[in-house]
Amino acid sequence: MSPPLDIEVPDSLVASYTGNGGEAERAWIARLPDLAAELLGRWGLERDGGVGSGEAALVLPVRRADGARAALKLQMPRAETAAALIGLRAWNGDGIVRLLDHDPESGAVLLERLDGSRTLTSVEDDDVAMSTLAALMARLHSVPAPEGLRGLGDVARDMLASVPAAGAALADPTDRRRLHGWASTVAELVREPGDRMLHWDLHYDNVLAAEREPWLAIDPEPLVGDPGFDLWPALDTGWEELRSAGTAHRVVRRRFDLLTERLDLDRRRAAGWTLARLLQNTLWDIEDGRTAIDPSQTAVAEALLPHL
């Protein structure tokens, strides 16, 4: 087997760790090339393509000793990476990328190789694409949630506790009323947060073409809760294009109806948990210094009004 090539970490990944991170993040990104080389040697892997990355992870296409194609994914160990590992083990490739190996110390995982150049966004018919996503989501939700994952009830209660201070940071009284209205809806739901294992970030770009099946999900951030809390990323897929075309409300409603039908969800409850996602997104925006609700959040809420 040939020795591993020099591994250059993409500038965008370096920036994501050093721009907003602390000493631990800077140390991890500095060690990343050595860590990748170490794992290539330990697992008997050979580089098989260029370096890829997302906002938080480095991905190396590789071949195993038997010639099988795989992908080595390295990400700084955090609560999210631990949850993803729990989820991948529990799903065991059912509707999602298969976990082949992992390194407990570094959090690195070896995954089956999917076609990163072809996402569900490439399907022109939105109903077909959303039906495909809904079928994958139904399979993911059907697997019993294992121990060790955070529950939606805790997440929702933390959100509600943050609302008073967050509302005060919003400049527009209409935005403040909207935020408190979303919080009221969440408060009505929080006593029954659900018990299904959620992907938490399933949208078109997180569904890749595969050999084992036509399409498989990637990049889960598992959480235990109500399936309605899993819908927003799919509803929001391609938002800028929808907004530019003036079809956002119509498409969001159509997607919502299709998802709730395929997943057999109560639409009023699913709409309420979708508002919880809008509340969560807005609270994060306020933490980042924003003083107004993002128009895309408002537009999704307006599209769901018939179901509330």
C-alpha positions in Angstrom: 0.0 0.0 0.0 1.3 3.4 -0.9 2.1 5.9 1.9 -0.6 8.5 2.6 -0.4 11.7 0.6 0.0 15.1 2.3 -3.4 16.1 3.6 -4.3 19.8 3.1 -7.2 21.0 5.3 -9.5 23.3 3.3 -9.4 26.9 4.2 -13.1 27.0 4.9 -12.8 24.3 7.5 -9.8 26.0 9.2 -11.8 29.2 9.3 -14.9 27.5 10.8 -12.8 26.2 13.7 -10.4 29.1 14.3 -12.7 32.0 13.5 -15.2 31.3 16.3 -13.4 28.7 18.3 -11.1 28.7 21.2 -7.8 27.2 22.1 -9.1 23.6 21.9 -10.6 24.2 18.4 -7.4 25.7 17.1 -5.3 22.8 18.6 -7.6 20.2 17.0 -7.5 21.8 13.5 -3.7 22.1 13.7 -3.4 18.3 14.6 -6.0 17.2 11.9 -3.5 16.3 9.1 -1.5 14.1 11.5 -4.7 12.5 12.9 -5.9 11.7 9.4 -2.6 10.1 8.5 -2.6 8.1 11.7 -6.0 6.7 11.0 -5.2 5.9 7.4 -2.3 3.8 8.6 -4.2 2.2 11.6 -7.2 1.1 9.5 -5.2 0.1 6.5 -6.8 2.7 4.2 -5.5 4.2 1.0 -6.5 7.6 -0.3 -8.9 7.4 -3.2 -9.7 11.0 -4.2 -9.6 14.6 -3.1 -10.3 16.1 0.3 -13.8 17.1 1.0 -15.3 19.1 3.9 -18.4 20.5 5.4 -18.8 23.2 8.1 -17.4 20.9 10.8 -15.8 17.8 9.3 -13.0 16.7 7.0 -13.9 13.8 4.7 -11.4 11.6 2.8 -12.5 9.1 0.1 -10.6 5.9 0.8 -10.3 2.3 -0.1 -10.0 -0.5 2.5 -7.4 -3.3 2.4 -9.9 -5.4 0.4 -10.5 -2.7 -2.2 -13.9 -1.7 -0.9 -14.7 2.0 -1.1 -15.3 4.0 2.0 -15.2 7.5 3.5 -13.1 8.6 6.5 -14.8 11.4 8.4 -13.0 13.4 11.0 -14.8 15.9 13.3 -13.9 17.4 16.6 -15.4 15.3 19.4 -18.5 17.0 20.8 -21.9 16.1 22.1 -23.2 16.1 18.5 -20.6 13.6 17.2 -21.3 11.3 20.1 -25.1 11.4 19.4 -24.4 10.8 15.7 -22.4 7.6 16.5 -25.2 6.4 18.8 -27.7 7.0 16.0 -25.7 5.4 13.2 -25.2 2.3 15.3 -28.9 2.0 16.1 -30.0 2.6 12.5 -27.4 0.2 11.2 -27.7 1.4 7.6 -31.5 1.3 7.4 -32.2 4.3 5.2 -28.9 6.0 6.2 -25.2 5.7 5.5 -23.7 2.6 7.1 -21.1 2.9 9.9 -18.1 0.7 9.2 -15.7 1.6 12.0 -15.0 4.3 14.5 -12.3 5.6 16.8 -13.7 6.4 20.3 -10.8 8.7 21.2 -10.9 11.0 18.2 -14.5 10.6 17.3 -13.5 9.7 13.7 -15.8 7.4 11.7 -15.3 5.2 8.7 -18.5 5.2 6.6 -19.7 3.5 3.4 -19.0 5.7 0.4 -21.9 7.5 -1.2 -22.0 9.7 -4.3 -21.3 13.2 -2.8 -21.8 14.7 -6.2 -25.4 13.8 -6.4 -27.9 14.9 -3.8 -31.7 14.8 -3.7 -31.6 18.4 -5.0 -30.8 16.9 -8.4 -34.4 15.5 -8.7 -36.3 18.1 -10.6 -39.8 17.0 -9.5 -40.2 18.3 -6.0 -43.0 15.9 -5.1 -40.8 13.0 -6.1 -37.9 14.3 -4.1 -40.0 15.0 -1.0 -41.7 11.6 -1.3 -38.2 10.0 -1.3 -37.1 12.0 1.7 -40.4 11.2 3.5 -39.8 7.5 2.9 -36.3 7.7 4.4 -37.6 9.7 7.3 -40.3 7.1 8.1 -37.7 4.4 8.2 -35.4 6.4 10.5 -38.3 7.2 12.8 -39.3 3.5 13.0 -36.1 2.4 14.8 -36.5 2.5 18.6 -34.5 5.2 20.2 -31.5 3.9 22.1 -30.2 5.1 25.5 -27.9 8.1 25.6 -29.6 10.6 23.3 -31.0 13.9 24.4 -34.8 14.3 24.6 -36.9 16.9 22.9 -38.6 17.7 26.2 -35.3 19.0 27.7 -34.5 20.9 24.6 -38.0 22.5 24.5 -37.9 23.5 28.2 -34.5 25.1 27.7 -35.9 27.1 24.8 -38.8 28.3 26.8 -36.5 29.4 29.6 -34.6 31.6 27.1 -37.6 33.3 25.6 -38.0 36.3 28.0 -34.4 37.5 27.6 -34.4 36.8 23.9 -37.7 38.6 23.3 -36.2 41.7 24.9 -33.4 41.7 22.3 -35.8 41.9 19.4 -36.2 45.5 18.1 -39.7 45.1 16.5 -42.7 44.7 18.7 -44.3 42.5 16.0 -41.3 40.1 16.2 -41.5 40.0 20.0 -45.2 39.1 19.8 -44.4 36.4 17.2 -41.6 34.9 19.3 -43.9 34.7 22.4 -46.7 33.2 20.3 -44.4 30.4 19.1 -43.3 29.9 22.7 -46.9 29.6 23.8 -47.4 26.8 21.2 -44.3 25.0 22.4 -45.5 25.3 26.0 -48.7 23.4 25.1 -46.8 20.6 23.5 -43.8 20.2 25.9 -45.6 17.7 28.2 -45.7 15.2 25.4 -42.4 15.5 23.6 -42.5 12.2 21.8 -40.2 9.1 21.8 -39.0 8.6 18.2 -35.4 8.8 17.1 -35.1 11.9 14.9 -32.5 12.8 12.3 -32.9 16.5 13.2 -31.3 17.8 9.9 -32.8 15.8 7.0 -33.0 18.0 3.9 -32.2 17.4 0.2 -28.5 18.1 0.6 -28.3 15.4 3.3 -29.6 12.7 1.1 -27.0 11.2 -1.3 -27.2 8.8 -4.2 -25.8 5.3 -3.2 -25.0 1.9 -4.6 -26.7 -0.1 -1.9 -29.9 1.8 -2.4 -30.9 4.7 -4.7 -30.7 7.2 -1.9 -29.5 7.3 1.7 -29.4 9.9 4.5 -26.2 11.3 5.9 -25.1 13.6 8.8 -27.7 12.9 11.5 -27.8 14.8 14.7 -30.1 12.4 16.6 -32.6 13.5 19.2 -35.5 11.6 20.8 -38.8 13.3 20.2 -41.9 14.0 18.2 -41.6 13.4 14.4 -43.1 16.8 13.8 -39.9 18.4 15.1 -38.0 16.7 12.2 -39.9 18.4 9.4 -38.5 22.0 9.2 -35.2 21.2 7.3 -37.2 19.5 4.5 -39.7 22.4 4.4 -36.8 24.9 4.2 -34.9 23.1 1.5 -33.9 25.5 -1.4 -35.5 28.4 0.4 -33.7 31.1 -1.5 -34.8 29.6 -4.9 -38.4 29.3 -3.7 -38.4 32.9 -2.5 -37.0 34.2 -5.7 -39.6 32.3 -7.7 -42.4 33.6 -5.5 -43.5 30.0 -4.7 -42.3 29.7 -1.1 -45.7 29.6 0.6 -47.3 27.2 -1.9 -44.3 24.8 -1.9 -44.0 24.8 1.9 -47.7 23.9 2.3 -47.4 21.2 -0.3 -44.3 19.7 1.3 -45.9 19.9 4.7 -49.0 18.1 3.5 -47.0 15.4 1.7 -44.7 14.8 4.7 -47.5 14.6 7.3 -49.5 12.3 5.0 -46.6 9.9 4.4 -45.5 9.9 8.0 -49.2 9.7 9.3 -48.8 12.7 11.5 -51.5 14.9 13.1 -51.1 18.1 11.1 -51.9 20.5 13.9 -49.4 18.9 16.3 -46.7 18.7 13.5 -47.3 22.4 12.7 -46.8 23.2 16.4 -43.5 21.3 16.6 -42.4 23.0 13.4 -42.9 26.3 15.2 -40.7 25.0 17.9 -37.9 24.7 15.2 -38.5 28.3 14.2 -38.3 29.3 17.8 -35.1 27.4 18.2 -33.6 28.9 15.1 -34.5 32.4 16.2 -33.1 32.0 19.6 -29.8 30.9 18.0 -29.9 34.0 15.8 -30.4 36.2 18.8 -27.5 34.6 20.5 -25.4 35.5 17.5 -26.4 39.2 17.8 -29.4 39.5 15.5 -32.3 41.8 16.6 -34.9 40.6 14.1 -36.6 37.4 13.2 -35.3 36.0 9.9 -38.0 36.5 7.2 -37.7 32.9 6.1 -38.8 31.8 9.6 -41.8 34.1 9.5 -42.7 32.9 6.0 -42.7 29.2 7.1 -44.9 30.1 10.1 -47.3 31.9 7.8 -47.5 29.0 5.4 -48.5 26.7 8.3 -51.2 29.0 9.6 -54.1 26.8 8.2 -52.9 23.9 10.4 -52.6 25.9 13.6 
